[in-house]
Amino acid sequence: MKKIIDGVLNNVSGLQLNLESKAARDMISNEIYNGIKKFLQTQLPILENQAIMENVEQDLFGEVAIDDCIKNAMEKAGYDIDSSGYDIQTGVRDMLFVDKNNKHIEITFKHK
């Protein structure tokens, strides 16, 4: 997530933006939003279904944690969570999903 935000800030760094301006803040937040959406679509191809993506957007930018929104979206796509875990020492969060045909999808988050 930090890489996405850093990338957006690098892209707008040459613009002389006044962050006191609502329009400037809206522009940056929209760029971050689009960067996160694009990342989720490339990492989770199942989320390309528009109805599921709208749910992810609502959850992601609401008060639900990212792992909760992905769990909810995957369940709506027909997957159940098989296992999940978090390693405090490495900062890695794993989630494993399975569908009725025993197809598995693993999602890993790593905090740096």
N, C-alpha and C positions, 0 to 999 in steps of 0.2 A: 504494500500500500504506500509506503514511504517513497519507493522508487517512482511510482506513478505521480505522486504529488511533486517530487523533485523534478521529474521530467516536464511537468506542466509549468512549474516555476522557471525552469531553464528556457522553455519556449517563449515565455512572456518577459524574460529578463531584459530584453532590448527595448521593450515598450516603456515609455515613461508614464506609468500608471500612478494615479493618485488613489491610494487605498482608502481615503476618506470618501471617495465617490462610490455610491451604491452600484452604479453601472460597472465600474472596474471590478468591484468585489463579485458581482453577479457573473461577469465574464470569466473570472478565474474559477469560481465555484462550478460553473458550467463545464469548463475545460477539465477540471478534476473529476466531475461526475461522469463525463464522457470517457475519460481515461479508465476509470474503474469499470464502467460498463463494458468497454472494449476488452479489458483484461479478463473479466468474468466470462465473456463470450468465447474467448480463445482458450481459456483454461477448462471451461465446462461446456463442451459442445451441446450437451443436452439442454442447456439454457437458451439455445437459439429459438426455441418455441416462444413466441411473443407473449403469450399469457403468462408463462412461467417467468420470463424476463421482467415483466411488469411487476410481478410479485416480489422478485428479488430486489428491484429498484425501491419498491415501497419499504421492504424490510431493511434493506441496506441503509437507506437514508432516514429511517425511523429510529426507534430506540432498541431494535433487536440486534444482538451481536452477529457478526458475520457468519460464524459457524451455525447459528440458529437459522439465519435466512437461507443458507445453503441447504441445511437439513430440510427445511420446509419446502424449498423449491424441488429438491430431489424426491421428496415424498409425493409431491404433486405430479412428478414425472413418472411415478410408478416404482420408485426405489425405496427400500427400507434401510435404515441404518443398521449395519451389522456389528460394527465396533467403532470405538473412538478412544482417543487418549491424548494426553499432553505430557511432554517431558519438560519439566521445569529447567533442568540443567542446559538442555540444548535449545529450548524455545520452540520445539516442533510439536504441532498439533496435527494428528492424523484422523481422518474420518473414512470409513469403508462402507460403501453402499452396495446393495444387491437387489436385483429385480426378480420377478417371478420365474424368469428363464435362467436364473443363476448367473446373470451377467454382473460383473463386479466393476465398480468405479472407486478408485481411491483418491482422496483429496488431502493434500498436505500443505500446511501453513508453516512457515518458518519465520520467526521473529529474529531480526539481527540487532 
